[in-house]
């Protein structure tokens, strides 16, 4: 019965009954000798904890040898078959641990183990959530053989640390592609570094928070500075991006450079959200030297199921970092099933608007397992092409 429990998120002062049993073979949630403890902020029925949050239990009788476990409430199972919790701080009067990934359950009994003594610290509520560990792209057959691609997601205590892309082919084996590495300052993203082939840095974003604004510096050979405007809930309502471009002036006869000038560019975005916190759309104005040269927009459509990527990063993050799967990741609560943009050239030349649609398949817990794109063919028929299989932790 020796394991280490890992749980997070509990902060609302809640009094619970602390109860003990020295009968290891029949641990139940029945009548124990009550002992008062308090739990901070998260972990109640109306405010369940999420993966990686710190939970503090205040009482007495804790020690360096204390072990914590979680098991589904009323399960009547030995703690060895429960979830081992990671304790991050402990003294005689309080203990702090990290909330684990719930994995399909939401109501748990918190157990304290001191040698052969098992104590029930009451009920803790965790958010029922899943985190993707891999997105698997379609398998294609061509003259070079079979090839496919996938993306791996790496987490640490509920924080997204890395997204790494791979390609697989009969001819070249497995090759590493883009890698996105995340750094945090507390619970806020502080930087994103994009590398290729394992080492080559091709883009770096840094984030500086000042009240209701975020200053974003992007370096990909040229410097682009962004300012994000957030509301009091940390939701981005506006964004400006500014950069400049130097241009040479050539002699018409000799084509020698005889001077130069600078153009100043500015993009201005405005964002809207639905009642579930999903980004419903944005508009953008493109300016050059103070004059508008273009405008555009995008509107998103969503399902009513669990988002495949929990909102461990704010929705605005994906709109400014241009990841290859941006349109799938902006859902804060639900999944994107389509987006609408203005019509343009090419096959959309005669359309006022163009809507790109997706179709999703779900598991029994209503999390997406497959993402398809629906393409309209020249004969008007709709063809479905698989984009990704979603594999969860």
N, C-alpha and C positions, 0 to 999 in steps of 0.2 A: 504494500500500500504506500509506496513512496514515490510520489510524483510531484512535479512542480507545476503549479497552475498558472495560467496566463489569461488574464481578463482585462478589460479596459473600461473606460467611461462610466463613471458613477460620481455624481456630484450633488445632489440635492439632499439636504439634511433629512434623513428618514430614520426613525427609530425602528429597530428590528429586535426580535427576540433572539438571544444567543442561547443555544441549548447544546448540551453535551451528552454523549453516550460512551461508555467504555466497553460496549458490546459490539466488536467489529463485525461479527457475523450477521447481525440483524440491524443494520443501519436503516432507519426509516425516518419519516418526517413527522412522527407522532409526538407525544408529550415529552418534552425535554425540560430540564431545569432552566427556566428563562434567565437570560443575562442580556442586559441592554447594550446595543451597539448602534452607531449611526453610520450612515453611508452618504457620501457627498453627491450632490446634484443629479448625476445620471444613474440609470439602473432601475428606475421605477416603471410601473406599467405604462404610464403616459409619457415617459421619457427614457426609452431603452438605450443602453450603452451600445457603442459601435466598436469595431475592431481597433485596438491600439489606444483607446482612451484610458487615462489613469483613474482608478477607483480607490478611494480611501475609506477604510473601515476603522472607526474609532471605538475602542472598548478597553479591555485589559486582557492579560494572559497571553500576549504574543511574545515570541522569542526568536532568536537566530535559527532555531531548529523548526520553527513553524512551517508547515506545508499547507497550501491551499488547493482545493479542487472544486470543479463545477460538475454537476450532473443534472440531467433533466429533472425538473421537479417531480416528486412522487415516483421516481424511477425505482427506488428500493434496490439500488445496485451498489456494489463495492466501489469505493472511490478510485481504485485502480482502473476501473472501466470508464471513469469520467474524464474530464478535461483537466490537464495539469496547467496551473496558472503560473505566470512569471511574476515573482515578487520583486519590486524595485526599491522598496524601502520598508524598514520594520523597526519598531521599538516596542517597549512593553505596553504602551497605550494606544498604538495605532499600527496599521499595516497598509501598504499601498501596492496595488498590483495592476496589471494591464488586462483589459478586456480581450478575450480571444475572439476568433471568428466563430459565429454561432453555428453555422452549418445546418440550417434547417429547423432548429428549435429556437424558442424565444424566452422561455421561462426556466430558470435554473435554481437549484439549491446550492448555496455556497457552504463548503465544508472546510473546517480547520482541523488539521491532524497534528497531534503532538504525541509521537510514539504510538502507543496503542489506544490513545484517547482520541475520539472523533467528536467534533462539535459542529452543530448546524448554526450558521450565522444568519439564516433566513433566506429569502427569495431575492434573486437578482434577475432583471430583465435585460436581454440583449437584443439588438436589432437583428432580424432575420435577413441576412444578406450573403451574397456570393461575390467573389472577386475573380475576374478572368486571369488565368495563368498563361493562356496561349490563344491566339487567333490563327487559324490554319487556312491559308488561301486555297484556291482551286488547283486541281491537278491538270496540267496541260500536256498533250502529246504533240510533238512536232518532229521534224526531220532529225533533230539532235537527241531525241529520246523523250523520256518523261521528266517534267520539271514541276516544281511547286514552290510555295513560299509560306513562311509563317512568322509570327511575332511573339516573342516571349515577354511576359510582364513579371517584374521582380518587386517584391514588397518588403518592408521592414516595419513591424509594429503598426500595420494598417496604412502606412504611407507608401505611395508609388515611388520607387527608387530608380527604375530603369525600364525602358522599352527597347528591345533589340530585335532587329529584322534579320531573317535568314532566307536564302534561296537554296533549293536542292535540285540537282539535275543528274541524269545518268552520266553525262560527260564530265562535269566538274565536281561532283560530290556536293557537300554542304559549304556554302560561302556566307560569310558575315557581311551584312549590309549596314544600313544606318543604325546608330545607337543613340538613344536619348537618355541622358543621365540627369536626375533631379536632385537638387540640394535644397534644404529647408532651414529656416530660421524660426525655431519654435514650431508652430503649426502652419506657417505660411511659406509658400514657395519663394526661394530667394534666387535661384538660378536654374537654367536649363542649358545643357551643352549637347550639341549634336556632333557626333563623330562618324567617320566612315572608315571601313576596313580596320576597325579596332583602335586606331590611333589618330588619324587625321581629323583635326577639329575644323569643321566647316561652318559652324554657326554657334554663337553664344548669346543667351539672353540673361540679363540680370534685372532684378526687381527691387525697387526701393519704395517703401511705403511711407507716405506722408499724409496723415489724416485720411480724408476721403479720396485721395489720389494715389496712383501707383505710377512711378517713373520707370519705364522699361527701356533698357539700352540693348540694341541688337547689333551684333558685329558679324558680318559675313563677307568681309572684304571692304564693304562700305558701312558707314555708321547710320543706323536709322533709330531715331529716338521716338518713343511713344509715351503719351500721358493718358492714363486711364482714369475716368471719373466713376467713383463707386458711391452707392447710397449707404445708408447707415447699417444695412444688412450685409454689406460687402459685395453687393451685386453691381456689376458694371453697367452703367447707363450711357456712357459716352467714351469715345476714344479718339485721339488725334495722333497722327503719325507724320513726322516731318523729316525731310532729307533734302540734300542739294546735289546737283550734278554739274560738274565742270565740262565745258565744251570748247574745243579749239576753233579758231578762225584761220582759214587757209587763204593764201594768196591765190587768186583765180588763175594766174599764169604759171607760177612755179609750184604750186601746191605746198609751199612751205608754211609752217605755222607762224602767223604774224601777230597773234593775239588770242584772246579767249573771253568767254563770258560764263556766267553761272545761272542756271535755272533752279528755282526754289519750288519744291513740291510739298503738298500737304493733303492728307486724306482725313476726312472727318466722318466718324461713324456715330450712329445713334442706335441703341438696342432696346428691345421690348421682350417681355416675358409673360408666360401664361400663369394661371393660378397655381400650377404644380411646381413652379420655379424653373420650368424649361425655357430656354431661349426661343421665343416665337419668331424672331426675325431681326433684321437690321437694315438700315439704309446707309449709304456712303456717298459723299461728295469728293471728287478728285479735283484738286486745285493746282494750277501751275502759275507761279508769279502773281498769286492773288486772284486769278481768273478761273472760274469753273470750266473744266474741260470734259468732264464726264460725271454721271451719277449712276448708281445702281442700287440693288437691294437683294435680299434673300429672305424667304419665309420658310419656316420649318413646320412639318407635320409630325405628330407623335402617336404612338399607341398608348394603351393604358396599363402596360405591364411593367415589371421591374427593369430598370436600366441595366445593361450588361456591365457597364463600368460605373461603380458607385461614385458619388460626388465627393471623392477624396481630394479633388482639386476643383476650384471654382470653374463654372462653365466658361467664363471669359478667358481662362487660360488657353483653351483649345482654339479659340478664335484668333489668337494673335501669334501662335507658334507654328502654324502651317504644317502640322503633322500630316502624314499621308492619309490618315483616317479621320481627319477633322470632323467631317459631317456625321460620323457615327458616334462621336464622343461628346457632343455638346448637350445631350440629354441629361438633365439634372435629376429627374425622377423617372422619366420614361424614355423610350427608344425612338430615335428618328426613323420614320417610315417614308419620308419624302421631303424634298425641298423644291422651292419654286424660284426661278431667276428670270430676268428679262430675256426675251428672244434675241437672237443675234445672227451671225453669218452661218455658213455651212448648212447642215441639214435643218437648222432652226430658222432659216432666213425669213420664212413667212409667218412665224409664230410671234404673237405679242408676248407670250410668256411660255416658259418651258418648265415642266415639273418632272423631276427625277424621282422615281418611286422605288421603295424597297419592300421586300416581303420577309417576314421573320417566322421561324418556328420556335416553339417554347418547350421547356421541360414541365414537369408536374407542378413546380413551384412558380411557374410563369416567368422564368428567366430565359432569354434567347439562347438557342443552341445553334441556329443557322441563320445567316443573313444573305439574302439574295437581292440582286438588282433586277428590275423589270424594264426591259428595253423594247421600245416600239420599233418594229422592223419596217422596211420600205413598203411592204404589202399591207401594213396596218395591223398585223398580228403582234402579240406580246410574247416575247421570249424571256424566260427566267434563267439567270445565270448566278451561280453560287459565288459569293464574295468571300465569306469566312465561315468556318466552324468555330464555335466558341467553346473553349475548354476551361473549366473552373477549378479553383483550388479545392 
